[in-house]
Amino acid sequence: MNTRQAPRLLISAAHKSSGKTTVTVGLAAALAARGLAVQPFKKGPDYIDPLWLSAACGRTCRNLDFHTQPPKLIRESFERFSRGADISLIEGNKGLFDGMDLEGSNSSASLAAWLEAPVVLVVDTTGMTRGIAPLLKGYQAFDESIRIAGVILNKVGGPRHEKKLRDVVAHYTGIPVVGAVHRSPEMEIMERHLGLVPANEAAEAAAAIASLQSCVAAQVDLDAIIALAATAPETEVFPSPAAWPVPDLRIGVLKDPAFGFYYPDDFDALKAAGAELVFLNALSDSTLPDDLDGLFIGGGFPETAAERLEANRSFRADLLTKAQAGLPIYAECGGLMYLSRAIVWHGTRREMVGLVPGDAVMHARPQGRGYVRLRETADFPWPRLEQGPAVVPAHEFHHSRIENLEAEARFAYEVVRGAGIGQNRDGLIVRNALATYAHLRSVGASPWGPRFAAFCRSLRKV
């Protein structure tokens, strides 16, 4: 078995909202500013954090998720995408030991164990001094197979607070304190109803990242971080994937401030299936290209750009005309909302494409959130290329609900777990369009990319 050195750290926290993402973004940017090639990874299903991490260090962030990937594929993905990097940073989700089941089998701790990655714990120290000791000692003792290699004190109140914390940690735990980040507006990123504002939307993203970089570089021992990452054992080398074929399909992708939630794995899968990706802007392009074989509309925040989407009437009209003429379309969440008749938010109605016979109505509370499992119905339109799973893993997170839906609608999925569009159904089928609240990921048990490409190819030959 071939192996190689792969310096890596998993950055986690004691609980959600500890400031872990802002610290990790600042850390990635600070290490990259030193001239290091930094490869970011994000545990779990997430689009927003990876956008910030990618922007921070100039390498595309990759997701590692037990729900959509078997453990061996997680390890293979990590090894493959960390090649050529000087250091890999894996941002966990939630708290270190939080997971879906009693054993924490899909927790950040489990990911750290599977990847043999040392852990740096980011601790929100607000209102805490001596109490940090039992917290850290509990984390040390809870699972001794997890190596908590360092701690970053976050949201520190000032120099006196920092000294007390450092003394307590040194006296009771022996865990190295590798940083103390003081509470500051410069360590904050704008938030909205679904979490952080995506980096592809934030006009100030570069300035925000520069601010985080400056704060972290001044308050975190980067040499200690690099040294801790270098203590990770060697990792197995997996074969490189085959080269992408010469494309024989053109698939459009709406990629702009309204639609930015895409997994790099999905783009890779489409390219591997023979697709050339044509990136389009629903806010500024006047029409779709006439030679597209298919269209992919990912998630995002179309509600925040609804006025501009409505104003681009020529693009909406052209999309509707081509969809009604049979253009294959796959739309997820925000894409579903855009294809609906209208988006209704805060009492304001904005007209959308009108292909989906219903209205996307925003609500204050989430209408669907978390992991989902879907079973394909007899109406599912794409060809099955191989024997796949009976139930497809996916995820959803939406504050909108499709309302006033026409009764004769057809659906591609029965929802085994999750909310979907409603009544245990998801995946509206209109002509050759499939529009769903579920986010798929073309890895492991859900190879949707090649199936959609095959669907586009079969219709082009008709």
VENZI-V861084 format. One record per residue. N is the residue number from 1. RES is the residue in three letters. PHI is phi in degrees with one decimal (none if undefined). BURIAL is b if it has 9 or more other C-alpha atoms within 8 Angstrom, else e. D_LAST is the distance of its C-alpha to the last C-alpha in Angstrom with 2 decimals. Layout:
n;res;phi;burial;d_last
N;RES;PHI;BURIAL;D_LAST
N;RES;PHI;BURIAL;D_LAST
This chain:
n;res;phi;burial;d_last
1;MET;none;e;48.23
2;ASN;-80.6;e;47.91
3;THR;-132.5;e;48.98
4;ARG;-149.1;e;49.49
5;GLN;-75.9;e;51.41
6;ALA;-139.4;b;49.31
7;PRO;-57.2;b;51.52
8;ARG;-156.5;b;50.17
9;LEU;-142.0;b;51.30
10;LEU;-102.7;b;49.93
11;ILE;-96.3;b;51.06
12;SER;-130.6;b;51.62
13;ALA;-151.3;b;53.90
14;ALA;-75.0;b;56.08
15;HIS;-158.9;e;53.97
16;LYS;-62.6;e;51.21
17;SER;65.0;e;52.07
18;SER;-91.1;b;54.56
19;GLY;88.4;b;53.22
20;LYS;-61.7;b;51.48
21;THR;-66.8;e;48.44
22;THR;-64.7;b;50.56
23;VAL;-65.0;b;52.82
24;THR;-66.4;b;49.95
25;VAL;-61.5;b;48.34
26;GLY;-62.5;b;51.77
27;LEU;-66.5;b;52.40
28;ALA;-60.8;b;49.13
29;ALA;-67.4;b;49.90
30;ALA;-66.7;b;53.54
31;LEU;-68.0;b;52.77
32;ALA;-64.8;b;50.17
33;ALA;-65.3;e;52.81
34;ARG;-79.7;e;55.03
35;GLY;95.4;e;52.54
36;LEU;-83.4;b;51.10
37;ALA;-83.8;b;47.42
38;VAL;-106.7;b;46.72
39;GLN;-103.7;b;43.65
40;PRO;-91.8;b;43.12
41;PHE;-132.5;b;41.64
42;LYS;-129.7;b;41.41
43;LYS;-76.7;b;41.81
44;GLY;88.0;b;39.55
45;PRO;-83.0;e;36.68
46;ASP;-160.5;b;37.52
47;TYR;-111.6;b;35.99
48;ILE;-73.5;b;39.02
49;ASP;-57.3;b;41.60
50;PRO;-60.8;b;39.29
51;LEU;-62.9;b;38.69
52;TRP;-67.5;b;42.48
53;LEU;-65.1;b;43.09
54;SER;-62.8;b;40.53
55;ALA;-65.9;b;42.10
56;ALA;-70.2;b;45.56
57;CYS;-125.9;b;45.26
58;GLY;78.4;e;42.29
59;ARG;-124.4;b;40.40
60;THR;-65.0;b;37.38
61;CYS;-72.7;b;38.57
62;ARG;-118.6;b;36.92
63;ASN;-90.8;b;37.04
64;LEU;-123.4;b;38.65
65;ASP;-141.4;b;38.04
66;PHE;-63.0;b;39.12
67;HIS;-71.0;b;36.77
68;THR;-109.6;b;33.56
69;GLN;-127.0;b;35.03
70;PRO;-67.1;b;37.20
71;PRO;-52.2;e;40.52
72;LYS;-61.7;e;39.84
73;LEU;-68.9;b;36.69
74;ILE;-60.5;b;38.85
75;ARG;-64.1;b;41.37
76;GLU;-63.2;b;38.82
77;SER;-62.8;b;37.22
78;PHE;-59.8;b;40.70
79;GLU;-63.2;b;41.79
80;ARG;-66.3;b;38.73
81;PHE;-84.5;e;38.70
82;SER;-90.3;b;42.49
83;ARG;-60.5;e;42.74
84;GLY;83.6;e;44.48
85;ALA;-92.3;b;45.97
86;ASP;-81.7;b;49.73
87;ILE;-156.4;b;49.53
88;SER;-112.8;b;46.93
89;LEU;-113.0;b;47.47
90;ILE;-109.8;b;45.86
91;GLU;-86.2;b;46.24
92;GLY;-74.3;b;46.63
93;ASN;-125.4;b;45.85
94;LYS;54.6;b;48.40
95;GLY;-84.2;b;51.67
96;LEU;-55.1;b;52.10
97;PHE;-102.3;b;52.45
98;ASP;-74.7;b;50.29
99;GLY;-155.9;b;47.47
100;MET;-82.0;e;45.57
101;ASP;-128.1;e;47.89
102;LEU;-61.1;e;51.60
103;GLU;-85.2;e;51.40
104;GLY;64.5;b;49.51
105;SER;-66.1;b;46.97
106;ASN;-115.6;b;44.49
107;SER;-78.3;b;47.19
108;SER;-63.1;b;47.77
109;ALA;-61.9;b;50.69
110;SER;-63.8;b;48.45
111;LEU;-66.0;b;46.22
112;ALA;-60.5;b;49.38
113;ALA;-65.6;b;50.59
114;TRP;-66.1;b;47.32
115;LEU;-93.6;e;47.20
116;GLU;51.8;e;51.01
117;ALA;-103.5;b;51.20
118;PRO;-60.2;b;54.50
119;VAL;-110.4;b;54.41
120;VAL;-109.7;b;55.78
121;LEU;-97.7;b;56.47
122;VAL;-92.0;b;56.38
123;VAL;-115.4;b;58.97
124;ASP;-71.0;b;59.39
125;THR;-95.6;b;63.19
126;THR;-54.9;e;63.71
127;GLY;67.0;e;66.99
128;MET;-126.9;e;67.44
129;THR;-132.3;b;70.16
130;ARG;-65.0;e;71.63
131;GLY;-65.6;e;68.92
132;ILE;-69.4;b;66.46
133;ALA;-65.5;b;68.34
134;PRO;-64.1;e;67.62
135;LEU;-62.5;e;64.00
136;LEU;-68.0;b;63.55
137;LYS;-64.7;b;65.73
138;GLY;-64.5;e;63.70
139;TYR;-67.3;e;60.48
140;GLN;-63.3;b;62.20
141;ALA;-82.2;e;63.48
142;PHE;-61.6;e;60.49
143;ASP;-144.6;e;58.50
144;GLU;-73.8;e;60.52
145;SER;-77.9;e;57.60
146;ILE;-91.7;b;56.18
147;ARG;-95.6;b;58.03
148;ILE;-82.1;b;58.67
149;ALA;-85.3;b;59.58
150;GLY;-167.8;b;60.33
151;VAL;-133.1;b;60.40
152;ILE;-110.1;b;59.68
153;LEU;-76.0;b;61.78
154;ASN;-121.2;b;59.81
155;LYS;57.5;b;60.96
156;VAL;-71.9;b;64.50
157;GLY;-78.8;b;67.12
158;GLY;160.9;e;69.25
159;PRO;-59.1;e;71.39
160;ARG;-65.6;e;73.70
161;HIS;-60.7;b;70.83
162;GLU;-60.5;b;69.21
163;LYS;-62.1;e;72.48
164;LYS;-61.0;b;73.00
165;LEU;-64.1;b;69.51
166;ARG;-59.9;b;69.82
167;ASP;-63.5;e;73.23
168;VAL;-66.0;b;71.99
169;VAL;-62.3;b;68.95
170;ALA;-65.2;b;71.12
171;HIS;-70.7;e;73.91
172;TYR;-101.5;e;71.96
173;THR;-119.0;b;68.67
174;GLY;76.2;e;68.85
175;ILE;-77.3;b;65.26
176;PRO;-64.2;b;65.14
177;VAL;-86.8;b;64.52
178;VAL;-100.3;b;62.20
179;GLY;-178.9;b;61.93
180;ALA;-139.7;b;63.20
181;VAL;-96.7;b;61.03
182;HIS;-79.0;b;63.00
183;ARG;-61.2;b;61.70
184;SER;-161.7;e;60.53
185;PRO;-59.5;e;58.15
186;GLU;-72.1;e;56.83
187;MET;-101.8;b;55.40
188;GLU;-122.9;e;53.16
189;ILE;-118.7;e;49.54
190;MET;-55.0;e;48.40
191;GLU;-123.2;e;47.08
192;ARG;-145.8;e;45.22
193;HIS;-63.4;e;43.99
194;LEU;-112.0;e;41.66
195;GLY;109.6;e;44.04
196;LEU;-64.5;b;44.36
197;VAL;-67.6;b;42.76
198;PRO;-60.9;b;39.94
199;ALA;-63.4;b;40.94
200;ASN;-72.7;b;37.88
201;GLU;-97.1;e;39.33
202;ALA;-74.2;e;43.02
203;ALA;-63.7;e;44.18
204;GLU;-94.1;e;47.31
205;ALA;-57.9;b;45.56
206;ALA;-61.9;e;47.06
207;ALA;-67.8;e;50.50
208;ALA;-64.5;b;50.22
209;ILE;-64.8;b;49.31
210;ALA;-61.4;b;52.18
211;SER;-66.6;b;54.52
212;LEU;-61.7;b;53.49
213;GLN;-59.6;b;53.86
214;SER;-62.9;b;57.33
215;CYS;-63.8;b;58.52
216;VAL;-69.0;b;57.31
217;ALA;-60.2;b;58.62
218;ALA;-81.8;e;62.01
219;GLN;-122.5;b;62.25
220;VAL;-119.8;b;60.46
221;ASP;-79.3;b;61.83
222;LEU;-64.9;b;58.90
223;ASP;-63.2;e;60.84
224;ALA;-66.7;e;61.29
225;ILE;-61.0;b;57.58
226;ILE;-62.8;b;56.74
227;ALA;-66.4;e;59.42
228;LEU;-63.8;b;58.20
229;ALA;-62.6;b;54.62
230;ALA;-72.5;b;56.03
231;THR;-82.4;e;57.60
232;ALA;-65.9;b;54.26
233;PRO;-68.5;e;54.02
234;GLU;-62.5;e;51.73
235;THR;-115.9;b;48.13
236;GLU;-68.3;b;46.07
237;VAL;-96.4;b;43.74
238;PHE;-101.1;e;40.17
239;PRO;-61.7;e;37.90
240;SER;-72.7;e;35.72
241;PRO;-70.2;e;31.95
242;ALA;-65.2;e;29.80
243;ALA;-65.2;e;28.86
244;TRP;-67.3;e;25.55
245;PRO;-73.7;e;22.95
246;VAL;-65.1;e;21.85
247;PRO;-67.7;b;19.15
248;ASP;-123.7;e;15.60
249;LEU;-129.1;b;14.59
250;ARG;-121.5;b;16.41
251;ILE;-115.6;b;17.30
252;GLY;-77.6;b;19.80
253;VAL;-134.8;b;22.89
254;LEU;-76.4;b;25.40
255;LYS;-138.2;b;28.69
256;ASP;-161.2;b;31.77
257;PRO;-61.0;b;34.93
258;ALA;-87.3;b;33.05
259;PHE;-130.4;b;30.47
260;GLY;-135.5;b;31.96
261;PHE;-92.6;b;31.64
262;TYR;-135.6;b;29.54
263;TYR;-86.2;b;30.34
264;PRO;-56.6;e;30.38
265;ASP;-60.0;b;29.11
266;ASP;-67.5;b;25.80
267;PHE;-62.2;b;25.42
268;ASP;-61.0;e;26.45
269;ALA;-65.0;b;23.96
270;LEU;-67.0;b;21.00
271;LYS;-65.6;b;22.40
272;ALA;-64.2;b;22.99
273;ALA;-90.7;b;19.34
274;GLY;96.0;b;18.45
275;ALA;-104.4;b;18.31
276;GLU;-92.6;b;20.36
277;LEU;-93.5;b;21.87
278;VAL;-115.3;e;22.48
279;PHE;-85.7;e;25.38
280;LEU;-126.3;b;25.72
281;ASN;-122.9;b;28.62
282;ALA;-72.5;b;28.20
283;LEU;-89.3;b;31.84
284;SER;-127.5;e;31.90
285;ASP;-72.0;b;28.53
286;SER;-85.2;e;27.80
287;THR;-148.4;b;23.98
288;LEU;-85.6;b;21.05
289;PRO;-60.4;e;19.74
290;ASP;-76.4;e;16.87
291;ASP;-99.7;e;15.13
292;LEU;-72.9;b;14.87
293;ASP;-96.5;b;12.01
294;GLY;-171.9;b;14.10
295;LEU;-141.5;b;17.63
296;PHE;-117.7;b;20.54
297;ILE;-118.7;b;23.59
298;GLY;-82.7;b;26.58
299;GLY;-83.2;b;29.87
300;GLY;159.0;b;32.90
301;PHE;-125.4;b;35.28
302;PRO;-62.4;b;33.44
303;GLU;-64.3;e;36.43
304;THR;-77.9;e;38.74
305;ALA;-112.4;b;36.52
306;ALA;-60.6;b;35.54
307;GLU;-63.1;e;37.52
308;ARG;-71.4;e;35.85
309;LEU;-63.3;b;32.33
310;GLU;-63.2;b;33.15
311;ALA;-66.8;e;34.63
312;ASN;-84.8;b;31.47
313;ARG;-65.6;e;30.01
314;SER;-64.9;e;27.74
315;PHE;-68.0;b;25.88
316;ARG;-61.5;b;25.62
317;ALA;-65.6;b;24.43
318;ASP;-66.7;b;21.74
319;LEU;-61.4;b;20.51
320;LEU;-63.3;b;20.51
321;THR;-60.3;e;18.65
322;LYS;-69.7;b;15.81
323;ALA;-65.5;b;15.87
324;GLN;-68.1;b;15.86
325;ALA;-82.9;e;12.85
326;GLY;113.3;e;10.91
327;LEU;-61.2;b;12.10
328;PRO;-66.4;b;12.67
329;ILE;-133.9;b;16.48
330;TYR;-121.6;b;19.14
331;ALA;-130.5;b;22.62
332;GLU;-116.6;b;25.98
333;CYS;53.3;b;29.21
334;GLY;-58.5;b;29.90
335;GLY;-65.4;b;26.20
336;LEU;-59.2;b;26.23
337;MET;-60.8;b;29.29
338;TYR;-66.2;b;27.76
339;LEU;-77.2;b;24.78
340;SER;-72.1;b;27.38
341;ARG;-67.4;b;29.16
342;ALA;-162.1;b;32.22
343;ILE;-105.7;b;34.36
344;VAL;-114.7;b;37.88
345;TRP;-146.1;b;40.61
346;HIS;53.2;e;44.38
347;GLY;80.1;e;44.02
348;THR;-102.8;e;41.84
349;ARG;-106.0;e;38.42
350;ARG;-119.3;b;35.86
351;GLU;-70.7;b;32.65
352;MET;-115.5;b;29.43
353;VAL;-68.2;b;25.72
354;GLY;91.9;b;25.72
355;LEU;-77.4;b;22.37
356;VAL;-78.6;b;24.24
357;PRO;-81.0;b;26.49
358;GLY;-166.7;b;29.69
359;ASP;-110.8;b;32.29
360;ALA;-92.0;b;33.11
361;VAL;-104.7;b;36.88
362;MET;-78.6;b;38.98
363;HIS;-126.8;b;41.90
364;ALA;-69.0;e;44.96
365;ARG;-103.3;e;44.41
366;PRO;-58.2;b;41.38
367;GLN;-98.5;b;39.03
368;GLY;-166.2;b;37.51
369;ARG;-157.2;b;38.90
370;GLY;112.8;e;38.74
371;TYR;-70.1;b;36.85
372;VAL;-129.9;b;34.34
373;ARG;-132.1;b;32.71
374;LEU;-125.0;b;29.50
375;ARG;-116.6;b;28.11
376;GLU;-68.8;b;24.42
377;THR;-88.9;b;23.90
378;ALA;-65.9;e;21.72
379;ASP;-85.1;e;19.47
380;PHE;-56.1;b;18.82
381;PRO;-87.0;e;15.10
382;TRP;-83.1;e;14.92
383;PRO;-70.8;e;14.96
384;ARG;-91.4;e;18.51
385;LEU;-85.9;e;19.04
386;GLU;-156.8;e;22.64
387;GLN;-69.7;e;25.32
388;GLY;-105.8;e;26.18
389;PRO;-71.8;e;29.00
390;ALA;-67.7;e;29.41
391;VAL;-125.1;b;30.36
392;VAL;-95.4;b;28.87
393;PRO;-81.1;b;31.51
394;ALA;-157.2;b;31.15
395;HIS;-149.6;b;33.50
396;GLU;-146.3;b;33.96
397;PHE;-161.9;b;36.49
398;HIS;-147.2;b;36.22
399;HIS;-97.6;b;38.71
400;SER;-96.1;b;36.27
401;ARG;-140.1;b;35.11
402;ILE;-80.2;b;32.37
403;GLU;-119.9;e;34.40
404;ASN;58.0;e;34.00
405;LEU;-77.8;b;30.66
406;GLU;-65.1;e;29.22
407;ALA;-65.2;e;29.87
408;GLU;-86.7;e;26.46
409;ALA;-61.9;b;24.87
410;ARG;-105.8;e;22.77
411;PHE;-127.3;b;23.62
412;ALA;-87.7;b;22.18
413;TYR;-129.8;b;25.69
414;GLU;-97.0;b;29.05
415;VAL;-86.1;b;31.69
416;VAL;-82.1;b;34.17
417;ARG;-141.5;e;36.21
418;GLY;124.0;b;36.09
419;ALA;-103.3;b;35.60
420;GLY;64.6;b;31.95
421;ILE;-79.9;b;31.17
422;GLY;140.0;e;33.67
423;GLN;54.8;e;34.55
424;ASN;59.2;b;33.29
425;ARG;-131.3;b;29.72
426;ASP;-156.1;b;27.59
427;GLY;78.1;b;24.04
428;LEU;-65.2;b;22.99
429;ILE;-112.6;b;19.39
430;VAL;-132.1;b;18.29
431;ARG;53.4;e;14.70
432;ASN;-103.6;b;13.03
433;ALA;-100.7;b;16.51
434;LEU;-123.7;b;19.07
435;ALA;-124.5;b;22.58
436;THR;-140.6;b;25.61
437;TYR;-80.1;b;29.27
438;ALA;-74.2;b;29.13
439;HIS;-101.0;b;28.96
440;LEU;-90.6;b;27.30
441;ARG;-141.5;b;28.21
442;SER;-80.6;b;26.08
443;VAL;-140.8;b;29.02
444;GLY;54.1;b;30.57
445;ALA;-84.2;b;29.31
446;SER;-132.7;b;26.46
447;PRO;-80.2;b;23.83
448;TRP;-70.6;b;21.52
449;GLY;-56.8;b;20.61
450;PRO;-65.3;b;18.72
451;ARG;-68.8;b;17.07
452;PHE;-66.2;b;15.81
453;ALA;-61.8;b;14.73
454;ALA;-64.2;b;12.79
455;PHE;-62.9;b;11.15
456;CYS;-61.0;b;10.32
457;ARG;-66.4;b;9.11
458;SER;-67.7;e;6.79
459;LEU;-75.7;e;5.20
460;ARG;-65.4;e;5.55
461;LYS;-85.1;e;3.80
462;VAL;-72.7;e;0.00
